[in-house]
Amino acid sequence: MRHGSPGRCVPQQQPQCLAYALNVQESHMSRNRESSGFLSWYFRVNLLKRILIGLVLGAVCGCVLGAAPEAARVFIVSTGIFGDLFIRLLKMIVVPVILFSLITGAASISPGRLGRVGLKTLAYYFVTSVIAVAIALALANIFQPGLNMGIIGDAAVKGTSAKAPPLSQILLDIVPTNPAESLARGDVLPIIFFALVFGIALAFLRDSKDGKAAAAADRLFELCSACAETMYKVVGGIMQFAPVGVFVLIAIVFAQHGPKAVGPLLYVAMTMYVGFVLHLVIGYGGFLRLVSNLSFIKFVKGANAASLTAFVTRSSNGTLPVTMRVSEEIMGVPRSVSSFTLPVGATVNMDGTAIYLAVCAMFIGFATGQPLNFNQQLTVMITATLAAVGTAGVPGAGVIMLLMVLESVDLPVTEGSAGAVAYAMIIGIDALLDMGRTCMNVTGDMAGAVIVSKSERVLDESKW
Ligand code: ASP
């Protein structure tokens, strides 16, 4: 896959174009900077650094304010609006992002060309994602990150207390009776369901023998991918404001909890990394050994160039050329398998992101005093698995999908809510979490390519 020219991103290149959109956004903004001083400095500094600066300054400022309750109150009242604005902007884009990225994702897999390799690949992706979320939930129940933090939000407003409906109702509610109503209300599961059904139908239509219908479907597909790209362009713009939002929201956390708040942040990161390692060993190691009778150690050694590239770039799409080279040259996956499994994997197979979503949802539940019950965890299982499918393989995409998972379990991230404050804590350390999850995403794609090739008896085993 190649980059499209700036003005024309063809649909098949969507993920690269998303990354492109984000980069262009930043360089475009930097070019248009005529003002000097703070604004000029602000846009010149790399976004990640700015978010980190926001996090550190917010923590220091919050600790200082913690010693002066009256000053803290004035700070919260006068700056809270910036935190609220950031949260509102993010929420604004959640529904269109899910809708268009899931439709585009589902519609880009051609049913006519799926065949046995395609079906095996998709089955492998699905099963490993479910295992990943199960491991994440089990770990989060054991470690309980965020427990007793008692985050109360800047306006001392808690998210609505979670009253989960029975399981049968949760499952039934996935099917919307009126998709427009679900979209208007932001009901996540019905939106996902509708988007997938729509996307799959569109994929069949694009493959249709009726030339007129296929051409119309192609045009609709292009429109949907253009909408998805536009939404990611908007995300790029909103993220320019993230350092300010993170600064305000983190200052509030530290004003309330003091330096004690660092511990839970490190603890949630540790829980997630333990999840990554366990999934690597149990999920991929288990599949490689039990299904393919291949050495897990050899796999890890062979995969490390691509895994490390993913860790550093935080982009599955950006790593794709390395992933393909490593899979073919070091692991012996034939081009016939790698050319389907790896590009599709970079778009829809995100086990690391699934683990991240599940652990973060549990953390936010614990931190805001609303631990997720069994049915809510089951909902997380469904939404995290599907949200991972809809996550674009670009840096930081998972953090938007987290909003949708939280919404599905009644932990809404609304202005002034405890959820918003806990969410800001996650954004503050997102780069660290993104490195690990992208590394897992890419490693999972390679394991899939190897396992499918072996089962098709086309793997070059002389390389093992
Ligand atoms: N950065 C991840 C990837 O490219 C996606 C995410 O943010 O979860 O795979």
Boltz pocket constraint, residues with backbone or C-beta under 6 A from the ligand:
constraints:
  - pocket:
      binder: B
      contacts: [[A, 314], [A, 315], [A, 316], [A, 317], [A, 346], [A, 350], [A, 353], [A, 391], [A, 392], [A, 393], [A, 394], [A, 395], [A, 396], [A, 397], [A, 398], [A, 399], [A, 434], [A, 437], [A, 438], [A, 441]]
      max_distance: 6.0
